[in-house]
Amino acid sequence: MSALGRILIVDDESQIRRFLRVALEAHAYAVAEATTGLEAVQKTATEEPDLIVLDLGLPDMDGKDVIARVREWSQTPILVLSVRQEEGEKVEALDAGAQDYVVKPFGIKELLARIRTLLRDRSASDNAVGHAVVEIGDLHIDVAAHEVRKDGKPLRLTRKEFEVLWTLARHAGRIVTHRTLLHEVWGKAHEHDTQYLRVFIRQLRQKLGDDPASPRYIMNDPGVGYRMLDSAD
């Protein structure tokens, strides 16, 4: 059976690496390992993994520095797996270029689901973005036509509401930080206007018929950002 993808595990704890290797190989992934930040950067370059599972507490450098160095030349998806659960750590890692963040201890089913989300249909996703059309569940989002349909029926969104939805949809399954979302939609001068963003998210949810207590489309990660649920969530 061919591998579903090659995953680089970066963690200095041998027990974590062993556990992840067994679980990932059991689900048909090929696995490489690194125990330091420098080794992680080198193996990303030489082994070209499809995804990196990265601990932040490495012996030679902070994991966020690894993310920054890898992002200088590679867009390989990075999933942070760390004991650090502070909002600031999550935000900094995601803003540095990580696509997702899971806190230890973790459930292997959740981790595998996050990995599938990051790996699934990467080329199809790129093509969808290239054609400026994304379909998520019963939502059809067409940026060229500036149109959103739910169950085939058009939704009336303001320009900014549409841009917020489109930004989240382009990164479906991934956390988009408040700062990133504000920067992409409103510009650098508004990167810290989180209250402004909350108002737009609330309006957008109302128009989508999305219940914040049990979301179908937009999930909130308090203090960090928002994640557009894809059809498999």
C-alpha positions in Angstrom: 0.0 0.0 0.0 1.4 3.4 -1.0 1.9 6.1 1.6 -0.8 8.8 1.9 1.9 11.3 2.6 5.2 11.8 4.3 5.1 13.4 7.7 8.1 14.9 9.6 7.8 14.6 13.4 9.8 17.1 15.2 10.0 16.4 19.0 12.8 15.8 21.4 10.8 13.3 23.5 11.4 9.8 22.2 8.1 8.4 23.6 6.1 11.0 21.7 8.0 10.3 18.5 7.5 6.6 18.9 3.8 6.9 19.7 3.2 9.2 16.6 5.2 7.0 14.3 3.2 3.9 15.3 -0.1 5.7 14.9 0.8 7.4 11.6 2.3 4.3 10.0 -0.8 2.4 11.0 -2.8 4.9 9.0 -0.5 4.5 5.9 1.6 7.6 6.3 5.4 7.5 5.8 7.3 9.1 8.7 10.6 10.9 9.2 11.9 12.2 12.6 13.9 15.1 13.9 14.9 15.9 17.5 16.2 19.5 17.1 15.1 22.6 15.3 18.2 22.6 13.0 17.6 19.0 12.1 14.0 19.9 11.3 14.9 22.6 8.9 17.5 20.4 7.2 15.1 17.5 6.8 12.4 19.8 5.5 14.8 20.8 2.7 16.3 17.3 2.0 13.3 15.0 2.5 10.5 17.3 1.4 7.8 16.1 3.7 4.1 16.8 2.9 3.5 17.9 6.5 5.4 18.8 9.6 4.2 18.0 13.2 6.2 20.3 15.3 6.8 20.7 19.1 7.8 24.2 20.3 10.0 23.2 23.1 13.1 22.0 21.3 16.6 21.8 22.8 18.4 24.2 20.4 15.7 26.7 19.4 12.1 27.6 19.9 9.7 25.9 17.5 8.4 29.3 16.4 11.9 30.1 15.1 11.8 26.8 13.1 8.5 27.9 11.6 10.0 31.3 10.6 13.0 29.7 9.0 11.0 27.1 7.1 8.6 29.8 5.9 11.5 31.7 4.3 11.5 29.2 1.4 8.8 26.5 2.0 5.0 26.4 2.3 4.9 22.9 3.7 1.9 22.7 6.1 3.0 22.8 9.8 0.9 21.5 12.7 2.1 22.5 16.1 1.9 19.9 18.8 2.8 21.5 22.1 2.1 21.6 25.9 1.9 25.4 25.6 -1.7 26.3 25.8 -1.5 30.1 26.3 -3.3 32.2 23.7 -0.2 34.2 23.0 1.8 31.1 22.1 -0.9 29.9 19.7 -1.2 33.3 18.0 2.5 33.7 17.6 2.9 30.2 16.1 0.0 30.7 13.7 1.1 34.2 12.7 4.6 32.8 12.1 3.1 30.5 9.5 1.8 27.3 11.2 -1.5 26.1 9.8 -2.9 24.5 13.0 -2.2 24.0 16.7 -3.0 21.1 19.0 -2.3 21.1 22.7 -0.7 18.1 24.5 -2.1 15.9 25.9 -4.0 15.1 22.7 -6.4 12.5 21.3 -4.9 10.6 18.4 -8.3 10.7 16.5 -8.4 14.5 16.6 -4.8 14.7 15.6 -5.3 12.4 12.6 -8.4 14.4 11.6 -6.4 17.6 11.7 -3.6 16.0 9.6 -6.2 14.8 7.0 -7.6 18.3 6.8 -4.2 19.8 6.1 -3.2 17.1 3.5 -6.6 16.5 1.8 -6.9 17.5 -1.8 -4.1 20.0 -1.7 -3.9 20.2 -5.5 -7.7 20.4 -5.7 -7.7 23.2 -3.2 -5.1 25.1 -5.1 -7.2 24.7 -8.3 -10.3 25.9 -6.5 -8.5 29.0 -5.3 -7.1 29.6 -8.7 -10.6 29.5 -10.2 -11.8 31.7 -7.4 -14.6 29.3 -6.4 -14.9 27.3 -3.2 -17.6 24.9 -2.2 -18.0 24.0 1.5 -20.9 21.8 2.4 -24.0 23.6 1.1 -22.1 26.9 0.5 -21.0 28.0 -2.9 -18.6 30.9 -2.9 -17.7 32.6 -6.2 -15.3 35.5 -5.8 -15.4 36.5 -9.5 -19.1 36.9 -9.3 -19.0 38.2 -5.8 -21.7 35.6 -5.0 -22.5 33.3 -2.1 -25.2 30.7 -2.4 -26.6 28.4 0.4 -28.6 25.4 -0.7 -28.7 27.1 -4.1 -30.2 30.3 -2.8 -28.3 33.6 -2.9 -27.2 35.3 0.3 -26.9 39.1 0.4 -23.6 40.0 2.0 -21.8 43.3 2.3 -18.4 43.6 0.6 -16.5 43.2 3.8 -18.7 40.3 5.0 -17.9 38.6 1.7 -14.2 39.2 2.0 -14.2 37.8 5.6 -16.1 34.7 4.4 -13.8 34.3 1.4 -10.7 34.6 3.5 -11.9 31.9 5.9 -13.1 29.7 3.1 -9.7 29.8 1.3 -8.1 28.5 4.5 -11.0 26.0 5.3 -10.0 23.6 8.1 -7.2 25.9 9.3 -7.2 28.5 12.0 -6.9 32.1 10.7 -5.7 34.4 13.5 -7.5 37.7 14.2 -4.4 39.6 13.1 -4.2 37.8 9.8 -7.9 38.2 9.1 -7.9 41.9 9.9 -4.7 42.5 7.9 -6.1 40.7 4.8 -9.5 42.3 4.8 -9.0 45.7 6.4 -5.2 46.3 6.1 -2.2 46.6 8.4 -3.6 49.6 10.2 -6.5 47.5 11.6 -4.6 44.4 12.8 -5.6 45.0 16.4 -9.3 45.9 15.9 -10.6 42.5 17.2 -13.8 44.0 18.5 -14.5 45.3 15.0 -13.9 41.8 13.7 -16.3 40.2 16.2 -19.1 42.4 15.0 -18.6 41.3 11.4 -18.3 37.6 12.4 -21.6 37.9 14.3 -23.3 39.5 11.3 -21.9 36.9 9.0 -23.1 34.0 11.2 -26.6 35.5 11.4 -26.8 35.6 7.6 -25.4 32.0 7.3 -27.9 30.8 9.9 -24.8 29.6 11.9 -25.3 28.9 15.7 -22.1 29.9 17.6 -22.9 27.4 20.3 -23.0 24.6 17.6 -21.4 26.0 14.5 -21.7 24.4 11.1 -19.5 26.9 9.3 -17.4 29.2 11.5 -15.7 27.9 14.7 -14.2 30.4 17.2 -10.9 29.7 19.0 -11.2 32.3 21.8 -8.3 34.9 21.8 -6.7 33.3 18.7 -8.9 33.4 15.6 -11.6 31.6 13.5 -11.7 28.4 11.5 -14.0 27.6 8.6 -15.3 24.1 9.1 -14.9 22.0 5.9 -17.4 19.4 4.8 -15.7 16.6 6.7 -15.8 18.3 10.1 
